Amino acid sequence: MGYTIGVDVGGTFTDVVLRDTYGAVSVAKCLSTHYDPIAGIVTGVTRALGDRDPAQVTRVVHATTLATNAVLERKGVRVAFVTTQGFRAAIPLGRYARVEEDRYDLRFSPPPPPVAAGDCFEVVERVSARGAVLTPLDPGSVRRVAAEIAERGITSAAVCLLHSYANPSHERQVAAILRESLPNVVTSSEIWPEIREYERATTTIMSAYIGPLMASYLSRLRERLAAIGIRAPVHVMESSGGVISAELAARRAVATIESGPAAGVLAAAGTGFANVISFDMGGTTAKTCVVRGGRPEITHEFHVGGKGSFGGRRAGTGVPIKTPAIDLAEVGAGGGSVAWLDPAGALRVGPHSAGSSPGPACYGLGGSEPTVTDANLVLGYLSSASLPLSPDLARKALDRLASPLGVSREEAAYAVHEIVSASMASAVHVVTVQRGIDPRGFALVAFGGAGPMHAARVAERFGIGTVVVPPYCGVASAAGLLSGALSTDRVLSRLDAQDPAAVFASLADEAAADVGVSPSDPGVLVSRSVDVRFTGQSHDLTVEWTSERPVLASRFFERYEEVYGIAQRGEIELVSYRVRVTVPTTATADPPGTAAATIGRTTPGTRQAYFPESGGYTEVPVHTRDTIDGSPLHGPAIIEDTESTIVVPPGWIAALAGTRAVHLTRSTTCRTP
């Protein structure tokens, strides 16, 4: 018997899913330990293992927010930026977009750059966009820079020379000299040799910024797992939905920035529906993504660490990262989001979260501010499961809102519930309506600890008629980790390369070496794509590769119309070549519906729940998945899961289908605001 373990560390909870070779599943959920995330991981893994032999664990797959948090909290290491003479000001100048309230701020101050101006250095050299050496590298200038960096006590350097994607020889020479005195040197030609100087530079800087932290963290994680008897390889989910080794994650830490959210989308894509909207609501944030034809949308650039809603969707609101990532929209709305009154007395929810410490007031861990979880408990949607909840503390917290607003406690709680649902709906709007996609043709797949409580309300706003809540929905991201295949990506910019086959072959060899295989090994999948644009345009779109130019052009025209809504024809040019090497994992059976879980479950019965459509509090039946026999269950109702709660509002019908997934469908009388 062998076991694989998926571990997802979130802002509030750490989720663990253990699966054996026959597909049986055990799950554990515990509060995240922000002072030491590994402590929470060890606790969760120990609970999920139970009395099983830890030596039989064959693989641990981890999704971590370490990279994201380091960028958001500016807790990475100090980095020196080394570039071509005349271009050191590119990073301090940066790019900034005014969003939200900043648009009207006459005293607006842009955020600090990722590297301070004084830590940016120049070396004498110059390469053209076609790779020709215009100015030979001056090794003396590099040594002077290396000495100054060492004097400042900086231990990490990011090297990004002009047009190094076309000719990396100068970057390699600079790195070799710097490594004589610096322990950590990262070059853009190693990390992501793609066109666009500013984006390539920031991607390299972020890798140098968080790489030492990631290397130290993963080393400590392996040691702590070994201490409890687990010596299996540790893999890390990358932003694009693949899985890479811990060693590669340490070298290319920038590829793990969207690690956790990517795993959840994979779980949604595996529900059996071709077209779904992934809706993941945890304790801190809510994330959405479109999956078409069973494949998540992929972006090759996103932004991290900036102000404004929807995470990486807005250019100029953070640091641009040029690596593949599942295309997500994100809002600061989760179960732990704090409800508050602004100076004008208007009710707001988030983006500040109570997290796991002190957590929502109802956790009884010292929190006193009203949160979404407190509101849902007051409304009767929640009861104690993985940890005891205090209704009295939740009511006391909601009274802090109700009194100033001049409404009842229940009305204040329902307002919080509606506002956070509207916030999450705005994220769905970004990935569908704003792209010309009609969401009514999609199923909404809801997961995360809080997602199923709000899914029907979000679906109503778009006329979506089907909501799917998969089994183990509260730990879906951890479950999604186990479906991720070992894979890695490589890219190289070459404007209309004379020999694309040679470029692809070189990239495939490099990517295969990253995962320890050969492109020709049995079962190894090598996918090729290319970035194409109209001749004379600045931006490109990625399409599947073919050596037949007319077919390639046709694919590009179709993709262009899909993205921009315009049927356009013209001469094309090829910009960048991409390769993805995948080593599929051994398949296992679907998790049986009777698999045991290590966390609590409430007893079916009834309880008072607040639904305005029903005239206030009503006696609502409470079920578990195990007590639903497949016959329609008309709302209002509540379905208690092992680690989440599904709210079925009036006008919705729930039934079991598939491998014990709960399907919610709108009845003909369902209200659509």
Order of alpha helices (4+ residues) and beta strands (2+ residues): beta-beta-beta-alpha-beta-alpha-beta-alpha-beta-beta-beta-alpha-beta-alpha-beta-alpha-alpha-beta-beta-alpha-alpha-beta-beta-beta-beta-beta-beta-beta-beta-beta-beta-alpha-alpha-alpha-beta-alpha-beta-alpha-beta-alpha-beta-beta-alpha-beta-beta-beta-beta-beta-beta-beta-beta
